[in-house]
Amino acid sequence: MTRYFGTTDVLQATITGGVLPFLIGDTVKALLAAAVLPASWKLVNRADKATTENRI
């Protein structure tokens, strides 16, 4: 019955056109964030140590 009304085709077209094109970009952004975030925290900690040492 869903095939008769075309909902299966609409769902497939929606996923193909609205979801799949963004998966590659989202994966690249997630990997980039996973690589950059730890390095940025190391820089923040290094700067924090430098400022606290200068206060003493």
C-alpha positions in Angstrom: 0.0 0.0 0.0 2.8 2.4 0.7 4.3 1.6 -2.6 1.0 2.6 -4.2 1.0 6.1 -2.7 4.7 6.6 -3.4 5.9 7.1 0.2 8.7 4.6 -0.3 9.9 6.5 -3.3 9.6 9.8 -1.5 11.5 8.5 1.5 14.3 7.2 -0.7 14.5 10.5 -2.6 14.6 12.4 0.6 17.4 10.4 2.1 19.3 10.4 -1.2 18.9 14.1 -1.8 18.7 15.5 1.7 20.9 13.4 3.9 23.6 11.6 1.9 25.2 14.7 0.4 26.0 16.1 3.9 27.5 12.9 5.4 30.9 13.4 3.8 31.2 17.0 4.9 30.0 16.2 8.4 32.4 13.4 8.7 35.3 15.6 7.7 34.3 18.3 10.1 34.0 15.8 13.0 37.5 14.3 12.2 38.9 17.8 12.0 37.4 18.8 15.3 38.7 15.7 16.9 42.2 16.5 15.7 42.2 20.2 16.5 40.5 20.3 19.9 43.2 18.5 21.9 45.9 20.6 20.4 44.0 23.8 21.2 43.6 22.7 24.9 47.4 22.1 25.1 48.0 25.6 23.8 45.5 27.0 26.4 47.1 25.1 29.2 50.6 26.3 28.1 49.4 29.9 28.0 47.7 29.6 31.4 50.9 28.2 33.0 52.9 31.1 31.5 50.6 33.7 32.9 50.4 32.1 36.4 54.2 31.9 36.5 54.6 35.6 35.6 52.3 36.6 38.5 54.4 35.0 41.2 
